[in-house]
Amino acid sequence: MISYAQCWEDADVLLEALDVRPGQHCLSIASAGDNTLALLARAPAQVIAVDCNPAQIACLELRVAAYRALAHGEVLELIGSLASRRRAALYRRCRSLLGAQARAFWDARPDDIDLGVGAAGRLERYLALFRDRVLPAIHPRRRVERLLRGGTRTEREEFYDREWDTWSWRALFRVFFSRAFMALAGRERSHFRYVDGSIAAHLLARVRHACTALDPADNPYLHWILTGAHGAARPFALRAENFGTIRAHIERLQWHCLRLEELLARLHPDSLDRCNLSDVFEYMPPEQHEAALRALRRVCRPGARLAYWNLLVPRRRPESLATRLAPLVSAAAHLHARDKAFFYGSFVLEEAV
Ligand SMILES: C[S@@+](CC[C@H](N)C(=O)[O-])C[C@H]1O[C@@H](n2cnc3c(N)ncnc32)[C@H](O)[C@@H]1O
């Protein structure tokens, strides 16, 4: 089953944090593929994608085939960023470029293709339920459109406090994004094993930040959550200006359906420069996080960078690795403040020393 049909991590933050240089060697958690593809725009020598879920690898493979076989606007249609009635035909043009497993995976899911492959994950279906069933009971369409038009910071704050942040918004949001309901309908229960405190309270504070401190008008993630499509602003890999460079370097991408820890055991010491680690550490107990970081440090060259997010569980390099990894605290905090995928509690950037 697809957990994430899109990458819900801000690729602009990732690219600025990692500062990938031409010729470098990158590792990236595949997830749905968007941010892994975004790294190719910086002309690295190699991007190694890894994910333990074969459905996520199928998402990455379909995107790779789409970048090869389709024009930019057609990729947007296939993903669902633009409306389309011809997704089955677009898929047929990509199909022959897929490996046997990914082809069988997508052949068995014509409904997901019709829906737009970026809407087909468990998380995206949960967000669609919120958008279609819960949101209309609180805010009419025109108020959602008003929110997404943004404005000056003062206008955004006034609108949010006076019209959006009502008692019913907070109450229904708390129910829908409560731990029990998320575990039942959206995220897997195991994802919350290491979480303390109220998920909904954390998320409500981050929503306020995204709607007031940041401008909703240029936030593709918020647009998708509230409308089911990206607005005029798109995530990095889907922007027209990045399409050609990603496609030009697509042969430099390889992927593996493995756990990160298994892949690291196969890599040579001092072979990586940049690592996009999504928020995988959050799913691990502290001792496993420490072991994975240690294994990562072994395969990283001095000066290599590791970027990762924490949604709800604080994970950063432990003291035992203080001489091996240096946190770039202020750069990470600066990037977290303008992270358009606003729900994360923190963003971590660490450098191999
Ligand atoms: C960590 S999840 C998080 C996605 C996104 N940040 C979110 O919370 O909505 C991203 C991807 O990591 C993969 N993943 C999780 N733990 C992993 C591991 N130890 N090794 C390889 N992939 C892993 C999952 O299958 C998923 O596709």
The ligand as a Gaussian input file, in Angstrom:
#p B3LYP/6-31G(d) Opt

LIG

0 1
 C        9.659000       8.342000       6.910000
 S        8.286000       8.424000       5.803000
 C        7.757000      10.068000       6.124000
 C        6.994000      10.775000       5.087000
 C        6.542000      12.175000       5.470000
 N        7.574000      12.891000       6.149000
 C        5.333000      12.187000       6.332000
 O        5.463000      12.105000       7.546000
 O        4.234000      12.346000       5.808000
 C        9.061000       8.503000       4.233000
 C        9.444000       7.175000       3.661000
 O       10.410000       6.553000       4.480000
 C       10.276000       5.153000       4.318000
 N       10.981000       4.556000       5.459000
 C       10.670000       4.641000       6.778000
 N       11.614000       4.033000       7.523000
 C       12.557000       3.553000       6.660000
 C       13.775000       2.829000       6.804000
 N       14.243000       2.497000       8.012000
 N       14.467000       2.504000       5.698000
 C       14.019000       2.847000       4.464000
 N       12.867000       3.529000       4.273000
 C       12.157000       3.888000       5.349000
 C        8.780000       4.939000       4.264000
 O        8.460000       3.740000       3.591000
 C        8.321000       6.174000       3.495000
 O        8.137000       5.911000       2.133000

